[in-house]
């Protein structure tokens, strides 16, 4: 099968190698660029828990002054993996879904125990901090990165894509979905995907791409990519 991966290379290089090892053709189109944002470093010792809904939030954070035994909540396994790489020990992980993450926080963190700090990108599809505050939690949000659409797509790549439309496309966020849709419109590729299976993390991402006609749309969690190949 021909598989199109749309994450930045650092986030999907292992998956590219795995799919190629299994005999698939893999194309790589990073639809977004992640840029760090300067931020004022908070007093981390004032917080009893830390929340990450993206691996990029950890990658763009100076973690040297954070107690790695702090209770750490991660949205999914990919984010958990990066958190462990940065030394966090006391991790609670959801299954790639922010609603599930909210429930895990409520179940495992007593609001009476202190404040939470939520590290995120500039644009989020779900206001987790506001939802937790409405539940009586004390939550501060720190924004440390922004996401921009990738405008530097080689014409040669577009030509190759048109000549062999992928059987599967993986989309990992609502931001990525919007960027991918803009790329399709810019290069007049909207009507080429009727035989392609779209794999999206979350309904918010898939809804962005509903105006494109797909063979099928699947929702998945990070780590399930290889398993999805056998569902088609």
QUIFENKA-V93284 format. One record per residue. N is the residue number from 1. SS is DSSP state (~ for helix, > for strand, _ for the rest). OMEGA is omega in degrees with one decimal (NA if undefined). Layout:
((N	SS	OMEGA) (N	SS	OMEGA))
This chain:
((1	_	175.9) (2	>	-174.4) (3	>	176.2) (4	>	176.2) (5	>	-169.7) (6	_	179.3) (7	_	170.9) (8	_	-171.6) (9	~	-178.9) (10	~	-177.3) (11	~	-175.2) (12	~	-176.8) (13	~	177.6) (14	~	178.9) (15	~	176.2) (16	~	179.7) (17	~	-179.2) (18	~	-179.3) (19	~	177.9) (20	~	177.0) (21	~	179.1) (22	_	175.0) (23	_	-179.1) (24	_	170.8) (25	>	-178.3) (26	>	171.3) (27	>	-177.7) (28	>	178.6) (29	_	177.8) (30	_	-171.8) (31	_	178.8) (32	>	170.0) (33	>	-179.6) (34	>	-179.6) (35	>	178.5) (36	>	175.1) (37	_	175.8) (38	_	-178.4) (39	_	175.5) (40	_	-176.0) (41	_	-179.2) (42	_	173.1) (43	_	-172.1) (44	~	-179.4) (45	~	177.1) (46	~	-176.4) (47	>	-179.6) (48	>	178.8) (49	>	-179.1) (50	>	-175.5) (51	>	174.9) (52	>	174.0) (53	_	178.6) (54	_	174.4) (55	~	179.5) (56	~	178.2) (57	~	178.8) (58	~	-177.4) (59	~	-177.7) (60	_	-178.2) (61	_	171.8) (62	_	-174.9) (63	_	-172.9) (64	_	-176.9) (65	_	-178.8) (66	_	174.4) (67	_	-174.1) (68	_	174.5) (69	_	177.5) (70	_	176.1) (71	>	-172.3) (72	>	179.6) (73	>	-178.0) (74	>	-175.2) (75	_	-177.1) (76	_	-173.4) (77	~	179.1) (78	~	177.4) (79	~	177.5) (80	~	-179.5) (81	~	179.0) (82	~	178.2) (83	~	178.1) (84	~	179.2) (85	~	179.6) (86	_	170.7) (87	_	-179.9) (88	_	-172.4) (89	_	-170.0) (90	>	-168.7) (91	>	169.2) (92	>	-172.5) (93	>	172.4) (94	_	-176.6) (95	_	177.2) (96	_	-175.6) (97	_	-175.9) (98	~	176.4) (99	~	176.4) (100	~	-180.0) (101	~	178.0) (102	~	-179.6) (103	~	178.4) (104	~	177.7) (105	~	-178.7) (106	~	-177.9) (107	~	-170.2) (108	~	179.4) (109	_	178.7) (110	_	-177.7) (111	~	179.0) (112	~	-175.3) (113	~	178.6) (114	_	-173.4) (115	>	175.6) (116	>	171.5) (117	>	-177.4) (118	>	179.7) (119	>	-174.5) (120	>	171.7) (121	>	-177.7) (122	_	-179.1) (123	_	176.8) (124	_	-179.3) (125	_	-176.4) (126	_	-177.4) (127	_	-177.0) (128	~	-178.4) (129	~	-179.7) (130	~	178.3) (131	~	179.2) (132	~	177.4) (133	~	178.4) (134	~	176.9) (135	_	176.9) (136	_	179.1) (137	_	171.9) (138	_	-174.4) (139	>	171.8) (140	>	-179.8) (141	>	175.9) (142	>	179.7) (143	>	-175.7) (144	>	174.3) (145	>	175.7) (146	>	-177.7) (147	>	177.8) (148	>	178.2) (149	>	178.3) (150	_	-178.3) (151	_	-174.3) (152	_	178.7) (153	_	-178.7) (154	_	178.0) (155	~	178.3) (156	~	177.8) (157	~	179.4) (158	~	178.6) (159	~	178.2) (160	~	-179.7) (161	~	179.8) (162	~	-178.4) (163	~	178.8) (164	_	-179.0) (165	_	-177.6) (166	_	173.8) (167	_	-177.6) (168	>	171.8) (169	>	176.8) (170	>	178.5) (171	>	-167.9) (172	_	179.3) (173	_	176.3) (174	~	176.8) (175	~	179.0) (176	~	179.4) (177	~	-179.8) (178	~	179.2) (179	~	179.2) (180	~	178.6) (181	~	177.7) (182	~	178.4) (183	~	179.7) (184	~	-179.0) (185	~	-178.9) (186	~	-175.5) (187	_	175.2) (188	_	-178.3) (189	_	-173.1) (190	_	-169.9) (191	_	-172.4) (192	_	-164.0) (193	_	-176.3) (194	_	177.8) (195	_	-176.6) (196	_	175.0) (197	>	179.8) (198	>	178.0) (199	>	-176.0) (200	>	168.6) (201	_	174.7) (202	_	-179.1) (203	~	-179.8) (204	~	177.3) (205	~	-177.9) (206	~	-178.1) (207	~	177.7) (208	~	-173.8) (209	_	-179.0) (210	_	-179.8) (211	_	174.0) (212	_	178.0) (213	_	-179.6) (214	_	174.1) (215	_	175.0) (216	>	174.8) (217	>	178.2) (218	>	170.7) (219	>	-176.9) (220	_	173.9) (221	_	177.1) (222	_	-177.5) (223	_	-178.6) (224	_	-172.6) (225	~	-177.6) (226	~	178.6) (227	~	-177.6) (228	~	-179.6) (229	~	-176.8) (230	_	177.5) (231	_	-175.9) (232	_	NA))
